[in-house]
C-alpha cells in the first residue's frame, strides 16, 4: 500500500482562519466527518461546542448543531452509514447519539417553534380550507434532452398541498436573480392544482437562468418569504438534482438517475457500502444539521478515564472505535436502536509515535479491497494509514505503527509556515473519501485549517 509523496502530499483545502463565516462560529477545530453522497463536510469545534455543515467550497450549509447542553469536551464525530445517525465522542468517557427525526423541509428547519402552549378553544371545530403547498421538486443542470425545454436548464415545481396555487403569487430565485412566475406566457391567472407539477424552462427571454452546481434555487411566495430552497449538489451531465417526495425524507435532495420532468423522481438504490462491511449496512445520505435531535448518551465507566478524542465506524463488525489517551482504541458494539446497551468487545493499543492519537476514520480501497484504519497524531502533525487487527487475530490487541502503518506528514516548508509551535494545536481530526482517494484533515488552531491529502494506491 504505497503513497506517492513526491506528487501527492498535503495541500491546503480550506483556510478556516481567514474565512469570517467560519470564525463567527468556531474558535477551534477538533473533528471532521465526510458525506460521500452529498460531498459535504461536518466539522466539530470543542471550544464553540457546535458542528458546522459545509460543502467542499467551504460554504456553510444551514445552521450549526448546538452542543452546549451536552458536553464541554466534544472531540470525535462520525455517522452510522445506514441510518445517518450522528455520533459524537466526548472526553472523558461519554458518547452521544443524534438521530434524524425531522422531515428536512426548509420551512421546518427555518421556523422557530412556539415557546408557549396554544390556548385551548371551545369553538366548534371547522374543516380546514384547502391550501397550496408549493415546493421545488427537481432542478435540471446540464440538460442534454433536446425534447425537454429545447435542451435548456429547467426547474420543476410541485404543489403537494390540498388546494390550488395561483402562480402569480410565486417567484423563482436562482441565487439572487428573481423570476416572477406571472411573466410566464399565458399563465398570469393560471393555477397549479394540488398534486400537480409545473416545469419552468430557461429561455432567451425573461427566464434566462443558467444553473450550475452549488447554485441556490429558491421559491418565494407573495410576501417574499422563502417557502422552498435547495443548494444544487455537484451533479454531472445526465443527472438532475431532485427532491425525495415520499416517506419522511420530504425535502432531502440528491442526484437522481434521470431527468423526470412533470413526473415522480427516480433515485438510485445505494448498494451495500463496501464488501468489507460484512455487517451488511447500506450507505445513506446524511442530513442537514437542523434535522437532528439528541437521542441518547452513555457513560463508559473505566479507570482511568479513556479521554475519548475520536470516533470511527468499523464496517467489518458494525462497531464503533473510540480512540483515547496513550494510543488506546476501544472497540464497542453499537446497536442501531441506541447506545445504552453497548458492549466493549476489545481494546487495541497503538504502539509507536507520540501516542497523542486524535481523529480517525476507515478507508476502503475498491481496487485491492483493502481497508485501512486512518488516524492523526496531533503532536507530530502526521497521518497514519494502518492495517487494523481483526478480532480473531492472535496478537489483535496491538497495532505497531512502524510495521503496520504508512505515516505521512507536512513538508518542512509547510511546517515552518505554522504560526503555532504548540504540540497541542496540531491535527485533531481526519475524514476518509475512498471514492476520490483522498483524506480531509483538520488542524485545531493557529491557523485553523482543513488540509487535503491525495492518495495514490
N, C-alpha and C positions, 0 to 999 in steps of 0.2 A: 504494500500500500504506500505509494510514493506521492510526495508533494513537491512540485517543481518550484523551488524557492527562488529561482532566477527570474522567471517571468510572472509568477503568481505569488503574491505575498499580501501583506496588509496594505490597504488603501483607505483613505478617509471616505466614509459613506455619507455621514450626516454630522455637520458641525452644530451640535445642540447648543453649545455655549454661545454661539453667535446668532442664534435664532430666538427673537423675542417672544414668538408664540410659544416656544418651549420653556424659556426661562421664566415666563409668567406663571408657569405651572409647576416646574420642578427645580430643585436645587442640587440634586444628585441623581445618578442612575445606578440601580442595583440589580436589575434583572431584565430579561427580554424573551419574548416568545414570537413565533412566526406562523402566520396562517398561509399555507401554500395554495389554497384555493382562491382566496381573495387577494393574495400577495400583499399582506399587511403586517405591521409590527405592533406588538403590545409591549410597552416599556414601563417598568416598575421603578418607582422612586421611594426610597426608605424615608428620607427626611420629610418629603412633602406628603408621603403616605397616599399616593394615587397611582393608578395605572392609566397610561396615555395610549390611545389608539392612533396609528399613523399609517398613511400609505408610504410607498417606497420613495416618494419625492419629499418626504418629511412633512407633508401637510397633515395637520391634526384632524382626525375624524370624530365628530360628535363631542360628547362631554366625557371628562375623565371619570374613572371609577374611584369614589372616595373611600379610603380605607381607615380613616381616622378613628372610627368607632371600634375597630377590631384589634389592631396591634400597632406598636410603635417601631417594630423592627422587621418589617417585611423585606425579604431578600430574594426569594425564589419564586418563579412563575412558570406554569406550564398548563396545557389543556389535555383533557381526555378526548382523543380524536373523534370517537363515535358520537358522544353526546354534546360535545362542545363545551362541557363544564370547565370552568376556570378554577385552577388550583393554585394556592399561594402558600409558600412556606415562610415561617417566621421564627426568628430567634426568641427564646432559647429552645423551645420544643413544641411549637404549635404549627398546625396545618389547617388551612381554611378552604372551604368549597363554596363556590358561587355558581348558581345554575341559571339557565335562561328560562325565565318564567313569563316573559312578556312577548307580545306578538311582533315587536320590532317596527311597528308603524312609526313613521316620522312624527305624526301628530301626537302619539302617545309619549314618545321619548321627549318631546319638547313641551309637554303640558305639565304644569306644576299641579300636583294632587291637592285637593282642598284640605285645609288644616282643621276645619270644623265639620262636625257631622251635620247632614242635612236635617232641616226642621220637618218633623212629620206633619202631614196634612190630613184633614178629614174630608177633603173634597172628593166628589165622586170621580172614580177613575175614568180616564178618557183614552181612547185608542190613539197611539202616536200617528202623526201625519207622515205620509210617505216623504222621505228626504233623500236627496242625492248624496253620493259619497265618491267623489272623483279622485282617481289616483293615476300616477304614471305607471304603466304596466310593462312597457318594453321600449328600448332605445336601440335603433339600428345604426351601428357605426360601421363604416366601410361597406355599405350596402352594395353587393355585387349582383343583385337580382334586378335586371332591367324592367321586368314586368311589374315591379312594385315601386311606385314613386319615381319612375324613369331612372332607377338606379341611384337616386339621391338618398341622403340620410332621412330618417323619419322617426317620429315619436308616437307611440301608441298610448292612448288614454283609455281608461275603463271606469265605468260607473258601477261600483259594487254596492250602491245604496238601494233603497226601496222605492225611490221616486225618480222622475226625470230631472236632468240637469240642463239648465239654459246655458249654452256655450258662451253667450255674450258676457257671462259673469266670470269667465276664467281667462287667465293669461299664462302662457307658457314662457319660462325663462331658461335660456341657455347661458350659464354663468350670469352676467349682469344684463344681457340683452333680452328685452321683453317682446313678446309676440301675442297680440290680442286676438283671441280666437274669433271674435266677431268680424275680423278682417278676412277670414277665410271665405272665399266666394260662395254666395248663396246660403250662408249659414248664420246670418245676422240674428235670426229668430229660431235657429234650429235647436232642438232639444235632443239630448242623448238619453235614450231610455235606460231604465235600470237593467243591469247585467249586459250592457252593450259596449262595443268597442268603437273607437274613433282613431284613425291613423292620420296624423298631421305630417304632410310631406314638406321637405325643403324644396324651394324653387328659386327662380331667378328674380322673383318679385319681393313681396313683403316677408315671406317666410324663407329668408336666405341663410338659415343657420347651417353651420358645419360643426359636427360633433366629433370630438376626439377623446381617447382615454383620459380619465381624471377630470373631465369637464363636469360641472354640476348642472343637472337638469331638474327644474322645479315646476310646480303648478301652483298658482296663486288664485284665490277667489276674489269676489268683488270688493272685499275690504282690503285687499293687498296681503292677506295672511297666507303664508305658505301652507298648503294642505297636503302636499306630497313632494318629496325630493329624493334624489339619489346622486351619488358621485359615481360616474361611469368607471367600471373597472378596466383593467388592461386587457381588453378583448382584441382578438385578431380578426382578419378578414374572414367573412363567412359565419361569424358568431355574433349574436346580439346580446345586449345587457338586459336581462329580463327579470321580472318580479315573480316570485313564487306566489301563486294565487290560492293555494289550497292549504288546509290544516292551520296550524298555529304559527306558521312561518310568514304570515301575511305579507310583510314588506321587505323580506330579505331579497336581495338581488344577487344574481350570479350569471356567468356566461351560459347561454342556452345552446342546444345542439344545432339550432337552425332558426332562421327568421320565421316568425309566425304572426304576420300582420292580421289583425282582427280575428284572432283565434287563440286558443289556450296555449300557453307557453310550454315548450318541451325541454326537459333538462336531462343531462346525463345521470346515470346511476353510478355514483362513485364506487370504484372497485375496492375490494379488500385492500387495506392500507399498503402492505408490502408482505411478501412471503414470510419474512422472519417474524411477523406479528402473528404467531401461532394461536394467540387468543382469539383471532378472527374478527377484530374490530374493523369497522369501515370508517373512513375519514369523512368528517362533516365540516362544512364551513363554520367558522366561529362567528360570534355575534358582535353587534355594537355594544359598547360598554353600558349604555343606558338600559339594555335588556337584561342585565344580570342582577340577581338579588342574592344576598347572603343566605346560605342554606344550613351549613353546619361547620363545626370545627372540632378538632380533637387535640388533646394534650398527651404527648407521648412521655410517660414517666420514665426517665433514665437518670442514672447517676454515673458520672457528672452529666449535666445537660448537654445535648448534642450540638446546640448552636446551629440550627439549620440555616444554610445560606444558599441552597439551590434545590430545584425540583426538576425532574425529568421523567417522562413516561417511557417505560421499557415495554415495547410491544411484544417481546418474546413471552412475557408472563402476564401482560395487562397489569403491571405493577408500577409503583411509584418509587423512584430512587431519590431520597433526600440526602443531600451532602452536608456534612457537619465539619466541626473542627478536626484538625490533625489528619485530614485526608480520609476520614471515615465516611462511607456511603451506606445508608440504611435502606434495605430492600423491603418495602411494605406491600402487602396485597391490599388492593383498594376495591371494595365492592362498588358497583355503579350506583347503587341506591343510597350511598352515604359513606362517611369515613369513620363513624364511631366504632365499627366492628373490624377496623383494620388490624392486621397482624404483622409483626416483624418476622420476615422469613429468614433473613440472614444479614450479616454485616460484612462489608468488604473494605479493606484499608488500602489506600493508595500509598505505595512505598516509593519515595524519591521526590525531588523538588522541595519547595519550601513548606509544603503541607498547608498552604493558605489557599485551599481549593474553594472556588466560588461557583459561578454559574455552570450549568451542564445541559446537554441535550443528546439525543441519539441520531446518528447519521447513517442512512442506508444507501449503499451503492447498488443500483439496479443491475449494473453490468456484471459485477462479481458476486452479487448477493451477499456481500459482507456488510456487517453492521459495526459501527464504531461508537463507543461512548466518548463524548467530547466534553472536556471541562477546561476552565480557565484557572490560572494561578495568578492571584491578584498581585502579589509582591514581585513576581518575576515578569509580569505582563506577557505571559505566554499562553498558547492554546495547545492542548494535547489531545490527540485522536488515538483511542486505545481499544484493544481487544478486551472487552469486559467479560470476566469469567461467567460461565453458566452456573446454575445452582448445583449441578451434579458433578462439577469438576473437583478433583481430589484436593487441589490447592486453591479452591474457589474463594477463600477468604482474603486473598491478597491480589492487588494489581500492581505490577512492578513497572514504573514509568520508563526505566531505561530499556527494558526488553519488550514490554507490551504496548508501547506508545510511540507515536511520532509527534515531536514537540516543535512548534514554530513560534516565533515572536517578532517584535518590531525590529527593524533595521537600526543600526547605530544612529543614523541620521534622524530617523523618526523618534527614537528615544530622547535625543538631545533637544527636540522641539517641545518636549513635555514641560509645561510650566511647573508641575508638581513633581518633586522627587520623593514624596512620601510613599512608603511602601504600602500604605493603607488607602491609596487613592488610585489604584490601577484598574485592571479588568475585573468586572463584577458579574457579567452575565454573557451567555452565548446562546444563539438560536441557530438551528440547522435548517438548511434548504437544499436537500439532496437533489431535487429535480434540476436545479441550476448549479449544482456543485459549488456551493458557497456557504459561508458562515457569517452571521452578524454578531459582533462583539461590542458590548457596551463598556465604556470607561467611566468610572464613577464621577470624577470631577477634575477640574483644573488641567485640561479642559474636559467638560462633559462632551462625549463624542460617541458616535457609533462607527465602528470600523467594519470594513468588508474584507473577508478572506476568501479568495477564489481558489478552488482546489482542482488539481488535475490528478485523476486516479489512474 
